[in-house]
Amino acid sequence: MPGTDDDLDLDEEASVLTPPKTNRSHLWVPWLVAAILVFLWWLVTELKLFAPVILPAPGRVIHELVVTATVGYSGATLLADIGASVGRITAGFVAAVIVGVPIGFWMASNRFIFSAVDPILQFLRPIPPLAYIPVMVAWFGTGELGKTILIFFCTIPIIIISAISGVKNVQETRIRVAQVFGATPFQQFRYVVLPSALPEIFTGMRVGIGVAWTCLVAAEMIAAQSGLGSMIETAGGELQLSVVFVGILFIGLIGYLMELIIRTIEHRTVPWKGKA
């Protein structure tokens, strides 16, 4: 009969087992904001509130995008510059993650190592990337190695600190429960420490990829013959702001795409993050 206790129990069980529907109504908001900004940009240029040399029209930027992608600019096509920048940032950032995460775990689990390394880490962290560039050029020249090492040094403090924070946030009760059940130190790390630390590590990676782009563009603007930063520097010196806008646009798009990739990996690796 309808309304019985059994029916109510089944309804409650079904509501628990059925995953909540994802609200996708907010997905159009970024596109709407972008469209409004482009419209305002177009309107300002149409009203000639600024000279074209200061604020090029959206149509002019699109034209330069096509030209740089097909003919090229300053001896390199847009795709070649993108490839150079992405290759450098990938090498430096991945190296920072591979080296920084184990160092962070080591520092978090060993007080002596933490006391020895943390002062160096805190000393390096506030140094701006521009301060490293003359040293990197003097030591490694203007080749790829210097730019990769620059990205590495700019990013690794963030990765190390996020790994330390992740390990420090592990609940002691979980480790004790694992010890009670006879888990080995490796099993405690594999099944307790690492899963608990991953959310903080991914947060550090998402912050670090933005810092890596800042370091890369600074290095390319000063000591590079290729890359998006070099293209922006050359175009800016020639007052070709439409080309500068193309470079800025692709730095933003590629940076957002990289952050989205990290976020996707995080959602697949740490599906419980943000859930009660």
C-alpha positions in Angstrom: 0.0 0.0 0.0 1.3 3.5 -0.7 2.6 5.4 2.2 3.9 2.4 4.2 7.1 2.5 6.1 8.7 0.1 3.7 8.0 2.4 0.8 9.5 5.3 2.7 12.6 3.3 3.5 13.1 2.4 -0.1 12.6 6.0 -1.2 15.2 7.1 1.3 17.7 4.4 0.2 17.2 5.4 -3.5 17.8 9.0 -2.7 21.1 8.1 -1.1 22.3 5.8 -3.8 21.3 8.1 -6.7 24.0 10.7 -7.3 22.8 14.3 -7.4 22.3 15.8 -10.8 25.0 18.3 -11.8 23.8 21.8 -12.2 25.1 23.0 -15.6 23.1 26.2 -15.7 26.1 28.2 -14.6 28.3 27.0 -17.5 27.0 29.8 -19.8 28.1 32.5 -17.4 31.8 32.7 -18.4 30.8 32.8 -22.1 28.3 35.6 -21.4 31.0 37.6 -19.5 33.5 37.1 -22.3 31.0 38.2 -25.0 30.1 41.3 -23.0 33.8 42.2 -22.6 34.5 41.7 -26.3 31.4 43.8 -27.2 32.6 46.6 -24.9 36.1 46.4 -26.4 34.6 46.6 -29.9 32.3 49.5 -28.9 35.2 51.5 -27.4 37.2 51.1 -30.6 34.2 52.0 -32.8 33.7 55.2 -30.8 37.4 55.9 -31.3 37.9 56.7 -27.6 41.5 55.5 -28.0 43.8 55.6 -30.9 44.2 52.3 -32.8 47.9 52.2 -32.0 46.9 52.1 -28.3 43.9 49.9 -28.4 43.5 47.9 -31.6 40.0 46.7 -32.6 39.0 43.1 -32.1 38.9 42.6 -35.9 42.5 43.9 -36.2 43.6 41.4 -33.5 41.9 38.6 -35.3 43.6 39.6 -38.6 47.0 39.6 -36.9 46.2 36.2 -35.4 45.7 34.8 -38.9 48.8 36.5 -40.2 51.1 35.3 -37.3 49.6 31.8 -37.6 50.2 31.5 -41.4 53.0 33.9 -42.4 54.6 34.4 -39.0 56.0 37.3 -37.1 59.7 38.1 -36.5 60.9 35.0 -38.2 58.6 32.5 -36.5 55.0 31.4 -36.8 52.5 31.5 -34.0 52.5 27.7 -33.7 56.3 27.7 -33.4 56.2 30.3 -30.6 53.5 28.4 -28.8 55.4 25.1 -29.1 58.6 26.7 -27.8 56.8 28.2 -24.7 54.8 25.1 -23.9 57.9 22.9 -24.2 59.9 25.1 -21.8 57.1 25.4 -19.3 56.3 21.7 -19.4 59.9 20.7 -18.8 60.5 23.1 -15.9 57.1 22.5 -14.2 57.1 18.7 -14.5 60.7 18.7 -13.1 59.6 20.9 -10.2 56.7 18.5 -9.4 58.9 15.4 -9.6 61.6 16.8 -7.3 59.4 19.0 -5.1 56.8 16.5 -3.9 59.3 14.0 -2.5 61.3 16.8 -0.9 58.1 18.1 0.7 57.2 14.6 2.0 60.7 14.2 3.4 60.7 17.6 5.1 57.3 16.9 6.6 58.3 13.6 8.1 61.8 14.5 9.3 62.3 17.5 11.7 66.0 17.7 11.0 65.6 17.9 7.3 62.8 20.4 7.7 65.0 22.6 10.0 67.9 22.4 7.5 65.9 23.0 4.3 63.1 25.4 5.3 65.3 28.5 5.8 66.7 28.0 2.3 63.1 27.6 1.0 61.8 30.7 2.7 64.8 32.6 1.4 64.2 31.7 -2.2 60.4 32.0 -2.2 60.1 35.8 -2.2 62.8 36.4 -4.8 61.1 37.7 -8.1 61.9 35.8 -11.3 63.5 38.8 -12.9 66.2 38.7 -10.3 67.2 35.2 -11.5 67.4 36.0 -15.2 70.9 37.6 -15.3 72.3 34.8 -13.2 70.8 32.1 -15.5 72.0 33.9 -18.6 75.5 34.2 -17.2 75.6 30.5 -16.1 73.7 28.8 -18.8 73.5 31.3 -21.7 70.3 32.1 -23.6 69.6 28.4 -24.5 66.8 26.2 -23.4 68.5 24.9 -20.2 68.6 28.3 -18.5 64.9 29.0 -19.1 63.9 25.5 -17.9 66.0 25.9 -14.7 64.4 29.3 -14.1 60.9 27.9 -14.3 62.1 25.0 -12.0 63.4 27.4 -9.3 60.4 29.7 -9.5 57.9 26.8 -9.1 59.5 24.3 -6.8 59.0 26.3 -3.5 55.3 26.3 -4.1 55.2 22.5 -4.8 57.3 21.8 -1.7 55.2 23.9 0.6 52.0 22.4 -0.7 53.4 18.8 -0.1 54.4 19.8 3.4 51.0 21.3 4.1 49.3 18.2 2.7 51.3 15.8 5.0 50.8 18.1 8.0 47.0 17.9 7.5 46.9 14.1 7.7 44.8 13.1 10.7 46.8 11.2 13.4 43.9 9.0 14.1 44.0 7.6 10.6 47.7 6.7 10.9 47.1 5.1 14.3 44.2 3.0 12.9 46.5 1.8 10.1 49.2 1.0 12.6 46.7 -1.0 14.7 45.8 -3.1 11.7 49.5 -3.8 11.1 50.1 -1.6 8.1 53.8 -1.2 7.2 55.3 2.3 6.9 55.0 2.1 3.1 51.4 1.0 3.4 50.7 3.9 5.7 52.2 6.3 3.2 50.4 4.7 0.2 47.0 4.4 1.7 46.8 7.1 4.3 49.4 9.9 3.9 49.4 10.2 0.1 45.6 10.3 -0.5 45.3 12.8 2.3 48.0 15.0 0.9 47.0 14.9 -2.7 44.4 17.8 -2.5 47.0 20.2 -1.2 49.5 19.1 -3.8 47.1 19.6 -6.6 46.3 23.1 -5.2 50.0 23.9 -5.2 50.3 22.7 -8.8 47.5 24.9 -9.9 49.1 27.9 -8.3 52.5 26.9 -9.5 51.5 26.7 -13.2 50.5 30.4 -13.1 53.8 31.3 -11.5 55.6 29.2 -14.1 54.0 31.2 -16.9 55.1 34.5 -15.2 58.7 33.3 -15.0 58.7 32.0 -18.6 57.3 35.1 -20.2 59.8 37.2 -18.2 62.7 35.1 -19.4 61.5 35.0 -23.0 61.1 38.8 -23.1 64.7 39.3 -22.0 66.7 36.3 -23.2 65.0 34.4 -26.0 64.6 34.5 -29.8 61.4 32.4 -29.8 58.3 31.9 -27.7 55.2 34.0 -26.9 57.1 36.2 -24.5 59.7 37.0 -27.2 56.9 37.7 -29.7 55.3 40.1 -27.2 58.6 41.9 -26.5 59.4 42.4 -30.2 55.9 43.5 -31.1 55.8 45.9 -28.1 59.0 47.5 -29.2 57.5 48.1 -32.7 54.2 49.3 -31.2 52.4 46.4 -32.8 49.9 46.1 -30.0 47.6 43.9 -32.1 50.3 41.3 -32.1 50.9 41.8 -28.4 47.2 41.1 -27.8 47.5 37.9 -29.8 50.4 36.8 -27.5 48.5 37.8 -24.4 45.4 35.9 -25.6 47.2 32.7 -26.2 49.2 32.9 -22.9 45.8 33.2 -21.1 44.2 30.4 -23.2 47.1 27.9 -22.8 47.5 28.7 -19.1 43.8 28.1 -18.6 44.0 24.9 -20.5 46.9 23.7 -18.4 45.1 24.6 -15.2 42.0 22.7 -16.5 44.2 19.6 -17.2 45.5 19.7 -13.7 42.0 20.1 -12.3 40.7 17.2 -14.4 43.5 15.0 -13.2 42.7 16.1 -9.6 39.0 15.2 -10.0 39.9 11.8 -11.3 42.7 11.1 -8.7 41.0 12.8 -5.7 37.2 12.3 -6.3 36.4 12.8 -2.6 37.8 16.3 -2.4 35.0 18.8 -1.4 32.7 16.0 -0.4 31.5 15.4 3.2 
